[in-house]
């Protein structure tokens, strides 16, 4: 009987997965998720208003905003000394499609259903 093929990282398409992994890393902090949630409820928000809603220093919130902006999840607009941040809904929709595609590949039809074992 033939052995099943063994997964080899060398055969994986790692470069194609790197952009998705980078975007997911940007989401991998509770403060960043809180920022996204807050911005989902407001059209745009300046950094100071976001700081007021989080138990973090202004410099820390600014760093999280930079990570989210660099990942493409936020758009920023300078208005004098203040910067407004807004969600980039199109980028979030694109991420949802990528994640759905990833899980469709990981869990073929029917494989995602929970088993009823006790």
Secondary structure, 3 states (H helix, E strand, C coil): CCCCCCCCCCCCCHHHHHHHHHHHHHHCCHHHHHHHHHHHHCCCEEHHHHHHCCCCCHHHHHHHHHHHHHCCCEEEEEECCEEEEEECHHHHHHHHHHHHHHHHHHCCCCCCCCCCCC
